[in-house]
Every structure is written in C-alpha cells, then in structure tokens.
Amino acid sequence: MTDYTKIKLIDIDIEHLFSLPCLEFETIYNEKTYVLSKKHVAKYHHCKITIYDTGSVYFSGSIHKLYNSLNNIKAPNYKTSKTDKGYNGNQFKLVNILEVRTHLTELFNCQPHQMLFKNIEFGVNTEPTFCPNLFTKGLLTHKGNKFEYRHKNNFAQSIKQHFIFKIYNKGNQYKMNTDTLRIELKYLKMAEVKKLGITTFADINKDTLNNAKEQLLKRFDTILYYDYTINKKSLSNKQKQTLIKYSNPRYWIEDLKPNHRDREKKRLKKIINDYSENLHEQLKQEIIKKCTEINTL
C-alpha cells in the first residue's frame, strides 16, 4: 500500500555508507548559489540515497520498486522496454513493506525510528472487472477542480495544497495481462500523515495502514464522475439532454452556480445508482477488498 517515499535518516554513520560496496556515490556540485555546495548521490534499486555536505542523509524512491528489484520481480514489458525503470504493478503487502524496512535498517545500520518520513504515498492496485479507462474518462472534478490528464488519458490527477490524488491505468503502463487501476494519495505535508499515526518507519503497521485506507476511501468518495455505463434507453428525453451537460466538467465548474451544485450532484448520483453499473461503487468495494488483503500479515 505504501509506494514512493522520502525519508530523512537521523544520526547515521556516513562513513559506513561510503564503505558499502553496493553503493557507488557520485559527487554533484550545486553552482546555482554563491556558496559552492556538494552532495553525494548513489542509485540503489531504482531509488536514491543522498548525502549532503551538511551531514544530512536522505533516502527517496519507491519502496515497492525496491522490493521487486531486490527479489528480481520484473514488469511484464521488461524485455521490450528501452530502460528498466522498475516495477510496482503487483500487490505490495504489509509483510513486504516490513521486509523492506528490515532491509533498510541493515543497509543504513539504524533503527526504524531513525527513518523520518518527509513525503509518502499510499495507494492500491485494484483489479476491476471492466476496462480501467472506462472509469478514468468519466472523471469530472475533485473538490471543485477538474482532473489533469496525461499519457493519452491513461493518467488523471488532482493537485491540492496538502496532497495529490492520482488515478491511472497501471495495467497499460506495464502491459499487464490483468486490468489494473491504481488509486493513489501522495501526501505533500507531513502534518496530514501524522494524523494517521505515522511519523517514522517504526509507525507502519496494520492500524496505521488501515487509517491510510480510510483516508484513501474518503478522497475517493469526493470524486464527481460521469458513469459511461448508464443505460440511456431507460431514460426520458429530458434526462438524456441533462446527461449531455452532466458529462462535461466545464458545466460543473463554469456554468453551474456553486449553490446549485449539490442539487445537481444528487440528481446525477441517482441516475448512476438507478441506471448504470455504478463503476465508482465497484471500485470502492475493490479498494476495500485489496486493502484487506494487503494488510494481512
């Protein structure tokens, strides 16, 4: 459930890191400032370890990709890809996260409480019974803003002050045999993560990951979306005309007055509940199911 993270290592023996044969540090100079500063950077299983001249040490990258790389688990399109950028399309369970934690404590010769999170992502790879793009193309708004689309509409995100909410076709990214839709919450402010009970790597457990699941579901429930499985044959002509407006994000943001949005949202939701396969509800149940599997030791 945990993926990309940035960790500050507290009271680390830097000479120990320089002596490790598995780490090849490159010295990088920063010439943008008047004071010449340098940092030492080593790549490690699609992640990065940075030692600044101030003595600060940081680990950054996807611990999911780290786990797969350590265990030689490759993406389905690994052989046809120009470069190996790692793989995080499979399920990453709590037991795997704890294995990575143990590995990092041995690598850095430290304890989990010395690994202070500065950024962290929580997400789940769902396996819907429908094409993921059928849902992503219907995304309208999140908390009053349109979704940003990338990668031929396979990737959608909503950027907020404290977090980035992402929904994208993971199966298409790695040419997987199973349709896989990634639902992900990237925290930008650690104050939000602390509310989950997480400050350091020592805090990752079933309870805190369950807190993260609840936050993921909360953000997912605030999505406004149009369901393309609506059976229009069952609708009146007036409802069909209304749906043309409802399917356009501009209608909700630019045309509709703020004090009228709640009423129209309820009308759209009723149509979805009564006349569609309700892809949002299917995905919600899939998130709950996968999180339950992930959090089992």
Short mmCIF file of the C-alpha atoms (twelve columns), coordinates in Angstrom:
data_MODEL
# 
_entry.id   MODEL 
# 
loop_
_atom_site.group_PDB 
_atom_site.id 
_atom_site.type_symbol 
_atom_site.label_atom_id 
_atom_site.label_alt_id 
_atom_site.label_comp_id 
_atom_site.label_asym_id 
_atom_site.label_seq_id 
_atom_site.Cartn_x 
_atom_site.Cartn_y 
_atom_site.Cartn_z 
_atom_site.pdbx_PDB_model_num 
ATOM 1   C CA . MET A 1   0.000   0.000   0.000   1 
ATOM 2   C CA . THR A 2   2.987   2.295   0.550   1 
ATOM 3   C CA . ASP A 3   4.960   3.302   -2.520  1 
ATOM 4   C CA . TYR A 4   7.058   6.413   -3.129  1 
ATOM 5   C CA . THR A 5   8.598   7.967   -0.064  1 
ATOM 6   C CA . LYS A 6   11.257  10.415  1.003   1 
ATOM 7   C CA . ILE A 7   12.957  9.583   4.283   1 
ATOM 8   C CA . LYS A 8   15.403  11.594  6.342   1 
ATOM 9   C CA . LEU A 9   17.874  9.333   8.172   1 
ATOM 10  C CA . ILE A 10  18.678  10.514  11.693  1 
ATOM 11  C CA . ASP A 11  22.154  10.061  13.276  1 
ATOM 12  C CA . ILE A 12  23.536  7.868   10.500  1 
ATOM 13  C CA . ASP A 13  27.163  6.737   10.264  1 
ATOM 14  C CA . ILE A 14  28.083  8.335   6.932   1 
ATOM 15  C CA . GLU A 15  31.455  6.612   6.733   1 
ATOM 16  C CA . HIS A 16  29.623  3.288   6.951   1 
ATOM 17  C CA . LEU A 17  27.583  4.219   3.863   1 
ATOM 18  C CA . PHE A 18  30.677  5.273   1.913   1 
ATOM 19  C CA . SER A 19  32.304  1.934   2.727   1 
ATOM 20  C CA . LEU A 20  29.456  -0.191  1.348   1 
ATOM 21  C CA . PRO A 21  30.407  -1.878  -1.959  1 
ATOM 22  C CA . CYS A 22  26.753  -1.860  -3.100  1 
ATOM 23  C CA . LEU A 23  26.684  1.954   -3.108  1 
ATOM 24  C CA . GLU A 24  28.586  3.951   -5.695  1 
ATOM 25  C CA . PHE A 25  28.362  7.618   -4.798  1 
ATOM 26  C CA . GLU A 26  28.696  10.370  -7.360  1 
ATOM 27  C CA . THR A 27  29.662  13.845  -6.181  1 
ATOM 28  C CA . ILE A 28  27.374  16.578  -7.527  1 
ATOM 29  C CA . TYR A 29  28.151  20.266  -7.115  1 
ATOM 30  C CA . ASN A 30  25.496  22.960  -6.858  1 
ATOM 31  C CA . GLU A 31  26.666  26.054  -8.711  1 
ATOM 32  C CA . LYS A 32  23.346  27.925  -8.601  1 
ATOM 33  C CA . THR A 33  24.193  29.542  -5.290  1 
ATOM 34  C CA . TYR A 34  27.092  31.792  -4.393  1 
ATOM 35  C CA . VAL A 35  28.243  29.250  -1.823  1 
ATOM 36  C CA . LEU A 36  29.582  26.150  -3.550  1 
ATOM 37  C CA . SER A 37  27.897  23.133  -2.004  1 
ATOM 38  C CA . LYS A 38  28.064  19.478  -2.882  1 
ATOM 39  C CA . LYS A 39  26.186  16.301  -2.309  1 
ATOM 40  C CA . HIS A 40  26.936  12.627  -2.840  1 
ATOM 41  C CA . VAL A 41  24.273  10.602  -4.637  1 
ATOM 42  C CA . ALA A 42  24.049  6.835   -5.078  1 
ATOM 43  C CA . LYS A 43  21.396  4.958   -7.058  1 
ATOM 44  C CA . TYR A 44  20.041  1.888   -5.328  1 
ATOM 45  C CA . HIS A 45  17.427  -0.420  -6.892  1 
ATOM 46  C CA . HIS A 46  15.538  2.427   -8.635  1 
ATOM 47  C CA . CYS A 47  15.837  4.579   -5.508  1 
ATOM 48  C CA . LYS A 48  18.333  7.235   -4.462  1 
ATOM 49  C CA . ILE A 49  20.483  7.860   -1.414  1 
ATOM 50  C CA . THR A 50  21.732  11.430  -0.971  1 
ATOM 51  C CA . ILE A 51  24.359  12.656  1.473   1 
ATOM 52  C CA . TYR A 52  24.662  16.436  1.739   1 
ATOM 53  C CA . ASP A 53  27.788  18.254  2.841   1 
ATOM 54  C CA . THR A 54  25.822  19.355  5.913   1 
ATOM 55  C CA . GLY A 55  25.738  15.716  7.028   1 
ATOM 56  C CA . SER A 56  22.048  15.162  6.223   1 
ATOM 57  C CA . VAL A 57  21.198  11.803  4.683   1 
ATOM 58  C CA . TYR A 58  18.053  11.098  2.629   1 
ATOM 59  C CA . PHE A 59  16.536  8.037   1.002   1 
ATOM 60  C CA . SER A 60  13.983  8.606   -1.757  1 
ATOM 61  C CA . GLY A 61  12.114  6.436   -4.207  1 
ATOM 62  C CA . SER A 62  9.508   3.722   -4.466  1 
ATOM 63  C CA . ILE A 63  9.961   1.078   -1.779  1 
ATOM 64  C CA . HIS A 64  7.602   -1.092  -3.848  1 
ATOM 65  C CA . LYS A 65  10.045  -0.966  -6.775  1 
ATOM 66  C CA . LEU A 66  12.878  -1.536  -4.310  1 
ATOM 67  C CA . TYR A 67  11.231  -4.721  -3.041  1 
ATOM 68  C CA . ASN A 68  10.613  -6.041  -6.551  1 
ATOM 69  C CA . SER A 69  14.145  -5.237  -7.644  1 
ATOM 70  C CA . LEU A 70  15.668  -6.979  -4.614  1 
ATOM 71  C CA . ASN A 71  13.558  -10.041 -5.429  1 
ATOM 72  C CA . ASN A 72  14.158  -9.852  -9.203  1 
ATOM 73  C CA . ILE A 73  10.461  -9.272  -9.981  1 
ATOM 74  C CA . LYS A 74  10.211  -7.586  -13.375 1 
ATOM 75  C CA . ALA A 75  7.447   -5.824  -15.263 1 
ATOM 76  C CA . PRO A 76  5.669   -7.841  -17.983 1 
ATOM 77  C CA . ASN A 77  7.077   -5.452  -20.624 1 
ATOM 78  C CA . TYR A 78  10.589  -5.520  -19.138 1 
ATOM 79  C CA . LYS A 79  12.222  -7.156  -22.180 1 
ATOM 80  C CA . THR A 80  10.649  -4.736  -24.652 1 
ATOM 81  C CA . SER A 81  11.289  -1.565  -22.650 1 
ATOM 82  C CA . LYS A 82  14.189  0.670   -23.615 1 
ATOM 83  C CA . THR A 83  15.139  1.203   -19.974 1 
ATOM 84  C CA . ASP A 84  14.346  -0.629  -16.738 1 
ATOM 85  C CA . LYS A 85  12.541  1.909   -14.564 1 
ATOM 86  C CA . GLY A 86  11.402  -0.664  -12.033 1 
ATOM 87  C CA . TYR A 87  8.017   -2.264  -11.435 1 
ATOM 88  C CA . ASN A 88  5.221   -1.606  -8.949  1 
ATOM 89  C CA . GLY A 89  2.199   -3.122  -10.664 1 
ATOM 90  C CA . ASN A 90  1.809   -6.156  -8.401  1 
ATOM 91  C CA . GLN A 91  0.391   -6.182  -4.869  1 
ATOM 92  C CA . PHE A 92  2.703   -4.825  -2.169  1 
ATOM 93  C CA . LYS A 93  1.565   -6.240  1.146   1 
ATOM 94  C CA . LEU A 94  2.339   -5.201  4.706   1 
ATOM 95  C CA . VAL A 95  4.626   -8.194  5.129   1 
ATOM 96  C CA . ASN A 96  6.614   -6.990  2.080   1 
ATOM 97  C CA . ILE A 97  6.787   -3.448  3.457   1 
ATOM 98  C CA . LEU A 98  8.200   -4.774  6.719   1 
ATOM 99  C CA . GLU A 99  10.779  -6.797  4.770   1 
ATOM 100 C CA . VAL A 100 11.891  -3.588  3.064   1 
ATOM 101 C CA . ARG A 101 12.049  -1.857  6.444   1 
ATOM 102 C CA . THR A 102 14.335  -4.587  7.772   1 
ATOM 103 C CA . HIS A 103 16.493  -4.339  4.662   1 
ATOM 104 C CA . LEU A 104 16.892  -0.580  5.035   1 
ATOM 105 C CA . THR A 105 17.725  -0.792  8.732   1 
ATOM 106 C CA . GLU A 106 20.532  -3.205  7.845   1 
ATOM 107 C CA . LEU A 107 21.696  -1.063  4.936   1 
ATOM 108 C CA . PHE A 108 21.820  2.143   6.982   1 
ATOM 109 C CA . ASN A 109 22.803  0.394   10.219  1 
ATOM 110 C CA . CYS A 110 19.968  2.087   12.078  1 
ATOM 111 C CA . GLN A 111 16.606  1.504   13.748  1 
ATOM 112 C CA . PRO A 112 13.155  2.145   12.179  1 
ATOM 113 C CA . HIS A 113 12.549  5.175   14.418  1 
ATOM 114 C CA . GLN A 114 15.615  6.820   12.825  1 
ATOM 115 C CA . MET A 115 13.795  6.855   9.455   1 
ATOM 116 C CA . LEU A 116 11.734  10.046  9.436   1 
ATOM 117 C CA . PHE A 117 9.181   10.351  6.625   1 
ATOM 118 C CA . LYS A 118 9.238   13.644  4.713   1 
ATOM 119 C CA . ASN A 119 6.930   12.542  1.871   1 
ATOM 120 C CA . ILE A 120 4.905   9.376   1.405   1 
ATOM 121 C CA . GLU A 121 2.368   7.812   -0.960  1 
ATOM 122 C CA . PHE A 122 -0.414  5.407   -0.088  1 
ATOM 123 C CA . GLY A 123 -2.245  3.569   -2.829  1 
ATOM 124 C CA . VAL A 124 -3.715  0.322   -4.024  1 
ATOM 125 C CA . ASN A 125 -3.649  -1.562  -7.327  1 
ATOM 126 C CA . THR A 126 -7.269  -2.527  -7.968  1 
ATOM 127 C CA . GLU A 127 -8.300  -5.176  -10.484 1 
ATOM 128 C CA . PRO A 128 -11.701 -4.087  -11.836 1 
ATOM 129 C CA . THR A 129 -13.893 -6.330  -13.972 1 
ATOM 130 C CA . PHE A 130 -14.095 -3.541  -16.578 1 
ATOM 131 C CA . CYS A 131 -11.565 -1.584  -18.630 1 
ATOM 132 C CA . PRO A 132 -9.927  0.993   -16.304 1 
ATOM 133 C CA . ASN A 133 -10.196 3.746   -18.901 1 
ATOM 134 C CA . LEU A 134 -13.981 3.392   -18.817 1 
ATOM 135 C CA . PHE A 135 -13.807 4.925   -15.342 1 
ATOM 136 C CA . THR A 136 -10.960 7.423   -15.795 1 
ATOM 137 C CA . LYS A 137 -12.558 9.066   -18.832 1 
ATOM 138 C CA . GLY A 138 -15.620 9.811   -16.713 1 
ATOM 139 C CA . LEU A 139 -13.720 11.717  -14.020 1 
ATOM 140 C CA . LEU A 140 -15.205 15.208  -13.813 1 
ATOM 141 C CA . THR A 141 -13.982 17.073  -10.728 1 
ATOM 142 C CA . HIS A 142 -12.372 16.537  -7.357  1 
ATOM 143 C CA . LYS A 143 -13.080 19.088  -4.627  1 
ATOM 144 C CA . GLY A 144 -14.194 21.629  -7.211  1 
ATOM 145 C CA . ASN A 145 -11.304 21.279  -9.685  1 
ATOM 146 C CA . LYS A 146 -11.015 19.445  -12.987 1 
ATOM 147 C CA . PHE A 147 -8.706  16.460  -13.199 1 
ATOM 148 C CA . GLU A 148 -5.455  16.856  -15.112 1 
ATOM 149 C CA . TYR A 149 -4.892  14.188  -17.752 1 
ATOM 150 C CA . ARG A 150 -1.628  12.775  -19.100 1 
ATOM 151 C CA . HIS A 151 -0.300  9.804   -21.071 1 
ATOM 152 C CA . LYS A 152 -3.137  9.662   -23.591 1 
ATOM 153 C CA . ASN A 153 -5.756  9.963   -20.827 1 
ATOM 154 C CA . ASN A 154 -4.429  6.861   -19.030 1 
ATOM 155 C CA . PHE A 155 -3.420  9.042   -16.067 1 
ATOM 156 C CA . ALA A 156 -5.535  11.540  -14.108 1 
ATOM 157 C CA . GLN A 157 -4.627  13.589  -11.056 1 
ATOM 158 C CA . SER A 158 -5.991  16.308  -8.805  1 
ATOM 159 C CA . ILE A 159 -3.360  18.531  -7.161  1 
ATOM 160 C CA . LYS A 160 -4.209  20.077  -3.807  1 
ATOM 161 C CA . GLN A 161 -2.180  22.027  -1.264  1 
ATOM 162 C CA . HIS A 162 -1.549  19.064  1.026   1 
ATOM 163 C CA . PHE A 163 -1.821  16.092  -1.326  1 
ATOM 164 C CA . ILE A 164 -2.056  14.824  -4.908  1 
ATOM 165 C CA . PHE A 165 -4.832  12.374  -5.717  1 
ATOM 166 C CA . LYS A 166 -3.964  10.088  -8.645  1 
ATOM 167 C CA . ILE A 167 -5.974  7.547   -10.632 1 
ATOM 168 C CA . TYR A 168 -4.296  5.789   -13.532 1 
ATOM 169 C CA . ASN A 169 -4.171  2.685   -15.687 1 
ATOM 170 C CA . LYS A 170 -1.314  0.702   -14.171 1 
ATOM 171 C CA . GLY A 171 -2.025  -2.286  -16.401 1 
ATOM 172 C CA . ASN A 172 -1.483  -0.210  -19.529 1 
ATOM 173 C CA . GLN A 173 1.734   1.244   -18.114 1 
ATOM 174 C CA . TYR A 174 3.380   -2.172  -17.803 1 
ATOM 175 C CA . LYS A 175 1.350   -4.082  -20.436 1 
ATOM 176 C CA . MET A 176 -0.040  -6.352  -17.741 1 
ATOM 177 C CA . ASN A 177 -2.390  -9.225  -18.534 1 
ATOM 178 C CA . THR A 178 -4.818  -8.110  -15.814 1 
ATOM 179 C CA . ASP A 179 -6.702  -4.802  -15.968 1 
ATOM 180 C CA . THR A 180 -5.216  -2.793  -13.103 1 
ATOM 181 C CA . LEU A 181 -6.289  0.658   -11.946 1 
ATOM 182 C CA . ARG A 182 -4.108  2.452   -9.412  1 
ATOM 183 C CA . ILE A 183 -5.805  4.663   -6.807  1 
ATOM 184 C CA . GLU A 184 -3.163  6.720   -5.001  1 
ATOM 185 C CA . LEU A 185 -2.810  9.509   -2.478  1 
ATOM 186 C CA . LYS A 186 0.530   11.331  -2.336  1 
ATOM 187 C CA . TYR A 187 0.968   13.463  0.771   1 
ATOM 188 C CA . LEU A 188 2.874   16.730  0.388   1 
ATOM 189 C CA . LYS A 189 2.543   17.880  4.000   1 
ATOM 190 C CA . MET A 190 3.625   15.581  6.819   1 
ATOM 191 C CA . ALA A 191 1.085   17.145  9.184   1 
ATOM 192 C CA . GLU A 192 -1.557  15.165  7.274   1 
ATOM 193 C CA . VAL A 193 0.437   11.939  7.579   1 
ATOM 194 C CA . LYS A 194 0.917   12.429  11.320  1 
ATOM 195 C CA . LYS A 195 -2.872  12.388  11.671  1 
ATOM 196 C CA . LEU A 196 -2.680  8.770   10.503  1 
ATOM 197 C CA . GLY A 197 -0.301  7.988   13.358  1 
ATOM 198 C CA . ILE A 198 2.769   7.873   11.104  1 
ATOM 199 C CA . THR A 199 5.956   9.839   11.677  1 
ATOM 200 C CA . THR A 200 8.744   7.308   11.170  1 
ATOM 201 C CA . PHE A 201 9.073   3.876   9.570   1 
ATOM 202 C CA . ALA A 202 8.577   2.379   13.049  1 
ATOM 203 C CA . ASP A 203 4.932   3.519   12.852  1 
ATOM 204 C CA . ILE A 204 3.988   1.396   9.827   1 
ATOM 205 C CA . ASN A 205 1.630   -1.361  10.985  1 
ATOM 206 C CA . LYS A 206 -1.866  -2.761  10.382  1 
ATOM 207 C CA . ASP A 207 -3.580  0.021   12.319  1 
ATOM 208 C CA . THR A 208 -1.841  2.937   10.614  1 
ATOM 209 C CA . LEU A 209 -2.239  1.402   7.154   1 
ATOM 210 C CA . ASN A 210 -5.917  0.961   7.933   1 
ATOM 211 C CA . ASN A 211 -6.023  4.684   8.757   1 
ATOM 212 C CA . ALA A 212 -4.426  5.348   5.366   1 
ATOM 213 C CA . LYS A 213 -7.066  3.167   3.699   1 
ATOM 214 C CA . GLU A 214 -9.849  5.203   5.305   1 
ATOM 215 C CA . GLN A 215 -8.305  8.433   4.028   1 
ATOM 216 C CA . LEU A 216 -7.970  6.941   0.543   1 
ATOM 217 C CA . LEU A 217 -11.644 5.979   0.580   1 
ATOM 218 C CA . LYS A 218 -12.597 9.423   1.879   1 
ATOM 219 C CA . ARG A 219 -10.825 11.130  -1.039  1 
ATOM 220 C CA . PHE A 220 -12.267 8.602   -3.479  1 
ATOM 221 C CA . ASP A 221 -15.795 9.380   -2.263  1 
ATOM 222 C CA . THR A 222 -15.337 13.081  -3.044  1 
ATOM 223 C CA . ILE A 223 -14.880 12.374  -6.755  1 
ATOM 224 C CA . LEU A 224 -17.546 13.682  -9.091  1 
ATOM 225 C CA . TYR A 225 -17.724 11.398  -12.100 1 
ATOM 226 C CA . TYR A 226 -19.884 10.510  -15.069 1 
ATOM 227 C CA . ASP A 227 -20.633 6.814   -15.498 1 
ATOM 228 C CA . TYR A 228 -20.402 5.721   -19.136 1 
ATOM 229 C CA . THR A 229 -22.336 2.530   -18.391 1 
ATOM 230 C CA . ILE A 230 -25.580 4.481   -17.917 1 
ATOM 231 C CA . ASN A 231 -28.326 2.764   -19.899 1 
ATOM 232 C CA . LYS A 232 -29.767 5.721   -21.819 1 
ATOM 233 C CA . LYS A 233 -32.537 3.601   -23.337 1 
ATOM 234 C CA . SER A 234 -34.214 3.615   -19.937 1 
ATOM 235 C CA . LEU A 235 -34.132 7.406   -19.604 1 
ATOM 236 C CA . SER A 236 -36.598 10.064  -20.595 1 
ATOM 237 C CA . ASN A 237 -35.677 12.567  -23.302 1 
ATOM 238 C CA . LYS A 238 -35.263 15.247  -20.638 1 
ATOM 239 C CA . GLN A 239 -32.841 13.036  -18.677 1 
ATOM 240 C CA . LYS A 240 -30.858 12.338  -21.851 1 
ATOM 241 C CA . GLN A 241 -30.498 16.051  -22.523 1 
ATOM 242 C CA . THR A 242 -29.466 16.649  -18.921 1 
ATOM 243 C CA . LEU A 243 -26.764 13.972  -19.187 1 
ATOM 244 C CA . ILE A 244 -25.099 15.877  -22.023 1 
ATOM 245 C CA . LYS A 245 -24.439 18.690  -19.559 1 
ATOM 246 C CA . TYR A 246 -23.549 16.355  -16.707 1 
ATOM 247 C CA . SER A 247 -20.793 14.651  -18.740 1 
ATOM 248 C CA . ASN A 248 -18.946 17.958  -19.283 1 
ATOM 249 C CA . PRO A 249 -16.555 19.106  -16.492 1 
ATOM 250 C CA . ARG A 250 -16.975 22.729  -17.597 1 
ATOM 251 C CA . TYR A 251 -20.669 22.590  -16.744 1 
ATOM 252 C CA . TRP A 252 -19.888 21.799  -13.097 1 
ATOM 253 C CA . ILE A 253 -17.138 24.391  -12.725 1 
ATOM 254 C CA . GLU A 254 -18.026 27.253  -15.085 1 
ATOM 255 C CA . ASP A 255 -21.722 27.057  -15.931 1 
ATOM 256 C CA . LEU A 256 -23.306 25.838  -12.720 1 
ATOM 257 C CA . LYS A 257 -23.608 28.241  -9.799  1 
ATOM 258 C CA . PRO A 258 -21.911 26.938  -6.614  1 
ATOM 259 C CA . ASN A 259 -25.148 26.976  -4.634  1 
ATOM 260 C CA . HIS A 260 -26.796 24.713  -7.226  1 
ATOM 261 C CA . ARG A 261 -24.042 22.099  -7.492  1 
ATOM 262 C CA . ASP A 262 -25.115 19.922  -4.593  1 
ATOM 263 C CA . ARG A 263 -28.617 19.513  -6.003  1 
ATOM 264 C CA . GLU A 264 -27.336 18.559  -9.457  1 
ATOM 265 C CA . LYS A 265 -24.763 16.158  -7.980  1 
ATOM 266 C CA . LYS A 266 -27.569 14.323  -6.194  1 
ATOM 267 C CA . ARG A 267 -29.534 14.076  -9.440  1 
ATOM 268 C CA . LEU A 268 -26.525 12.647  -11.304 1 
ATOM 269 C CA . LYS A 269 -25.836 10.210  -8.479  1 
ATOM 270 C CA . LYS A 270 -29.437 8.985   -8.554  1 
ATOM 271 C CA . ILE A 271 -29.239 8.351   -12.305 1 
ATOM 272 C CA . ILE A 272 -25.981 6.444   -11.799 1 
ATOM 273 C CA . ASN A 273 -27.476 4.383   -8.966  1 
ATOM 274 C CA . ASP A 274 -30.653 3.587   -10.908 1 
ATOM 275 C CA . TYR A 275 -29.445 3.140   -14.489 1 
ATOM 276 C CA . SER A 276 -25.744 2.184   -14.546 1 
ATOM 277 C CA . GLU A 277 -23.313 -0.499  -13.409 1 
ATOM 278 C CA . ASN A 278 -22.016 2.056   -10.876 1 
ATOM 279 C CA . LEU A 279 -18.288 1.736   -11.579 1 
ATOM 280 C CA . HIS A 280 -17.423 4.002   -8.647  1 
ATOM 281 C CA . GLU A 281 -19.120 1.697   -6.146  1 
ATOM 282 C CA . GLN A 282 -17.479 -1.351  -7.748  1 
ATOM 283 C CA . LEU A 283 -14.069 0.275   -7.385  1 
ATOM 284 C CA . LYS A 284 -14.777 1.312   -3.820  1 
ATOM 285 C CA . GLN A 285 -15.506 -2.291  -2.870  1 
ATOM 286 C CA . GLU A 286 -12.380 -3.371  -4.745  1 
ATOM 287 C CA . ILE A 287 -10.265 -0.881  -2.774  1 
ATOM 288 C CA . ILE A 288 -11.633 -2.270  0.488   1 
ATOM 289 C CA . LYS A 289 -11.003 -5.843  -0.665  1 
ATOM 290 C CA . LYS A 290 -7.422  -5.214  -1.811  1 
ATOM 291 C CA . CYS A 291 -6.548  -3.219  1.312   1 
ATOM 292 C CA . THR A 292 -7.786  -6.079  3.461   1 
ATOM 293 C CA . GLU A 293 -5.501  -8.458  1.541   1 
ATOM 294 C CA . ILE A 294 -2.566  -6.064  1.740   1 
ATOM 295 C CA . ASN A 295 -2.849  -5.511  5.493   1 
ATOM 296 C CA . THR A 296 -2.842  -9.222  6.312   1 
ATOM 297 C CA . LEU A 297 0.450   -10.458 7.744   1 
# 
